[in-house]
């Protein structure tokens, strides 16, 4: 895709995708994603925010010899509906599962009860995880449908949210108008979120899903801090 406006959101999005690709992430434009049988990303519909195909593959890799029942239960636990919880509590719950693993109880082929802790992310060796960046990712909720500029998945879990603005637009608008709207329209996305990045190309800020605008930190270049780049 070619973007004619060097300062536009499209160009910034393309360049960001290229940057992630250089860091080893798989990237894809998901504007025309298909669903159901033969789905592009394995989703049945736009309400799903966990990429279960990638998640299952990652869990199998992280847990050699894991039984199918244990794997199924771990995926179900991660992807389950948490709408009865407050957004903060839902995010905390998922955080614990990602940090400590998912404890599952199931019956073996011999009808004996078994308990396993299923590891979801390899925190010790990052390269053992699956990193995927989706652009123009559609998500629907009870109050409408949204399209995320860039969404970063780790082992199928949407942990990174990136909202982009053209260089001439105030970055604060990305927080006040866009991020706030996403949080109310498609709250299920933020049950899993670890990091939010807002950028207009010249300025970038990083924060958490619960942070107010005043608590979003400037993303500064290393050399701006008087340090040699690596």
N, C-alpha and C positions, 0 to 999 in steps of 0.2 A: 504494500500500500504506500502511495506517495502523498506526502503532505506539503502543500504549497506555502503555508504560513509558518515561518520558522519559529514564531513566538506563540503559536496556537497550542491548544490542549492536545490535539492529535499528534503533533510533532514531539511534544514532551512525553506523551504516552509511548510513542514508538521508540524514542531514545531510552526511556526507562526500561522497556522490554529488552532492548539490546543490551543494556547494562546487566540486567538480571541473567540474560542468556550467557554473558561472558563470565558470570559467577557460577555457572553450572546449573542454573535452573532450566527446566523445560518451560516453554512459554507457548501460549496459543490465544488467538483472537476467537472469542466465544460468542460473538454477536449472533451468529447463525447456528448456535448449538441445537442439536436434535435430542429428543427425549424418547423414553420407552425402549422398545426393541431396537437394538443397534445404536443406542444413544451415544453421542459423541463422547461424553464424560461419564456415562453410566448412570445418569440421573433419570428418574421417572418423571419428574416435574420440576418446575422452578422454585417450589417451596423448599426443596431439599438443598441444604448448604454443605453437607458432608459428602465428599466424593468417595462413596463406599467401595468402589472397585479399587481405587488407589489405597484406601485404608486397609482393606483386606489383604492386599499384596504386601503392604508394609508390615502389618502385624505378623503375617506368616514368616516374613524375613527376620523380624526381630525376635521371634519365638520359635526356633526350630523344634519340630516334633509336636507342636501344639495341636490338640485335637480339634476337629471341626466344630463340635458343640461349644467348646470354650471360645473359639474364634467368633462364632456366630453371636454368642452372648456378649462378648466384648464390643462388637460392632453395634449391637442393639443398644447397649448401655450408653455408648458415646452419642449415638444418633437420635436418642429418644427425645420426645417432646418435653421441654422444661418451661413451658409457658406459665405454669402455675407458680413458678418461682419468680422473685424479683430479678431483674437483669443482672444485678450485682451478684446475687446468690447463685444464679445459674452459671455465671462466669467463674465464680470461685469453685463450684462443684466440678466443672470441666477441668479447671486448672489442676485440681488434686488428682484427677484421673490421669492427666497427661504427665504429671510429675511423678506420681507413685505407681502408676499402672492401674489396671482395672481388675478388681477381685471378682472372680466368677465362681459360682457353685453349680455343678452339673452332675449327671449320673453317667457312669462309664458303661461300656458294653456289658459288663458283669453286674450292672445295676447297683454299683457301689457309688456312694457320694464322693465326689472329688472337688477340691478347691484349688484354683490356680490364680496367680497374679499375672495378668497379661500386660507385657510392656508395649507401649504405643509409640514412644519416641526414644531413640538412642541418644541420650544426652552426652555420652562420653565420646562417641565417634560420629560427628555430624554427617559425614559422607555416607553413612549407612542409612540415612533417611531419604525420602523422596521429596523433592522441592519442585513445585509447579506454580507458575504465575499465569493467571487467567485475566485477559482484558475483556471489557464489555460483557461482564458476567451478569445474567439476568437472575433476579430473586423476587419472589412474590410473597406477600404476607397478607394478613387479614385486612390491611388498610391500603393495599395497592401493590404496585410492581415497580421495582427499581433496577437500574443497570449500573453496576459498580465499575469504576474506571479500571482499577487493577486490584486483584485479590490474590494474595499469596497463600498457598496451601502447603502444609508440612504433613506428609503422610495422609493426604486427603482431608486434613483439618484446616479450615479457613482461619489462619492465625494472624495474617497481615492484611490490613485494609489501607488502600492508598487512594486518596482523592486529589485530583489534579485540576489546576486552574491555568488559564492563559496568563502570560507574564504581566499583562497590564491590569489584571484583576486583583483585588485585595485578598490576601491569603485568608484573612479572618472569615471571609464569606464561605470558604470551604468548611469551616467549623459551624458557623451559625446557621447556614442555609442547607448545606449538603449533609454533613455528618449527623446533625441533629435530626434531619428528616429521615435518614436511613435508620437511625436508632428507634424511631417511633413506627416506621412503616414495616421494616423487616428485622425485628428485634432478635430473631433466632440466629442471625448471622453473628451477633456480638456475644452470644453465649460462649463462643470459641475464641474470640479475638484476644490476641496478646499485645499487638502493637498497631497504632494508627499513625500514618504518615500523611501530612498535608503539604502540598507543594505547588508553586507556580513557576517552577524552573529556576528562578533567581533566589527565592527564599523557600526554606523547608522547615517544618516543625514536626516534632515527634511527641506522642503522648499515649495515654491509655484510654480505654473506652469510657472510663468514669471521670476523666480529668476535665476540669473547666478550661476555657481558652487560656486563662492566665497561667495555667500549669503546663501548657504545651511548651516544650523546650526547643530552642533554636538548634537545628542540625547544622553544625559548623564544620567547615572543611578543616582537616588537620593543620594545613599550613596557615590558616587564619589564627591558629593558636600558637604559632611560632614553632611548630614541630615539623620535622622532616616527614614527608609522605612515605608510606611503605609500598 
